[in-house]
Amino acid sequence: MISSTLTGALLSKAACARVAELEKSRVFIAHIRLRIRYAANDFDALTASYAKENAGLLPLYFNAGSEESPGLSRQKILIEGLERPEVKSVLKAEDRTCLASFFSELGKADARGETALCDLYEALIEERLNAAKLHAEQYSGIYTVLGAFTGLAAVVLFF
């Protein structure tokens, strides 16, 4: 019974972790948009300033793989970081694809096009974030309760 309850609690925690990671990604994209609009920095400078200002709020994929791939650009490191196991366990495949698409498209237009791209992807992530919040609210308590009832049913069935 305890293991079923713990399984339910872990599923609930995973739903909340996805919400937190999507929120960090939305804030990161908003930061990029503002820096492109007002500072016109390159992508490496944008990410460096974000890391300095928001050390505790970095998405999981932010520094993933940077030690293993010293010659890659920050964009490639972020895209590779989205495929790391710790990121895959939190973000859905659609979330990772959306973010990878954003990072790969960034840097191919002028400042106005870049800010429009950021606006688009910020809205896409916001939509995913709202859906994840709704899912977490609806199911976070249910996972734990279902886990407890499953464990209770197993106890009753076997004893």
ZIBEL-V971803 format. One record per residue. N is the residue number from 1. PHI is phi as a letter, one per 40 degrees, with the letter a starting at -180 (NA if undefined). NEAR is the number of other ideal C-beta (glycine too) atoms within 12 Angstrom. Layout:
n: <N N>
phi: <PHI PHI>
near: <NEAR NEAR>
This chain:
n: <1 2 3 4 5 6 7 8 9 10 11 12 13 14 15 16 17 18 19 20 21 22 23 24 25 26 27 28 29 30 31 32 33 34 35 36 37 38 39 40 41 42 43 44 45 46 47 48 49 50 51 52 53 54 55 56 57 58 59 60 61 62 63 64 65 66 67 68 69 70 71 72 73 74 75 76 77 78 79 80 81 82 83 84 85 86 87 88 89 90 91 92 93 94 95 96 97 98 99 100 101 102 103 104 105 106 107 108 109 110 111 112 113 114 115 116 117 118 119 120 121 122 123 124 125 126 127 128 129 130 131 132 133 134 135 136 137 138 139 140 141 142 143 144 145 146 147 148 149 150 151 152 153 154 155 156 157 158 159>
phi: <NA c c c c c c c c c c c c c c c c c d c c c c c c c c c c c c d d c c c c b b f c c c c c c c c c c c c c b d c b c c d c c b c g c c c b c c c c c c c c c c c c c c c d c c c c b c c d c c c c c c c c c c c c c g b b c d c c c c c c c d c c c c c c c c c c c c c c c c c c c b c c c d c c c c c c c c c c c c c c c b>
near: <20 16 15 23 23 18 22 28 25 19 26 28 22 25 31 24 26 37 31 25 37 40 28 30 43 34 27 37 40 26 33 42 31 24 28 30 22 14 20 17 22 20 32 22 18 34 33 22 23 32 23 14 17 19 12 12 21 26 38 31 38 34 24 29 25 25 12 14 19 11 11 19 20 33 29 26 29 42 30 27 35 36 23 25 15 19 32 21 19 31 38 25 17 19 35 34 21 30 41 27 23 36 36 21 24 36 26 15 15 13 22 14 18 30 25 20 28 36 23 22 33 29 20 26 38 23 19 32 29 18 21 32 22 16 23 27 17 14 25 27 18 20 28 24 19 21 28 24 19 24 23 19 15 18 16 11 10 9 8>
